[in-house]
Amino acid sequence: MEVANIEDMCYMSTYTGSQVCTALNAAFGLGLDRKYYQPKELNKKLKKIF
């Protein structure tokens, strides 16, 4: 998963999807199909995986 930091306000996804992201989303219910993420929200999602 690749994201770009937008002026420390949010992260914008720069990926087009993959089988790995789809599998992680299904297994952990992460909601990785959005275009923008708040920093706190994205950190919570990462903690679920790691």
Buried (B, 14 or more C-beta within 10 A) or exposed (E): BEBEEEEEEBBEBEEEEEEEBEEBBEEEEBEBEEEEBEEEBBEEBEEEEE
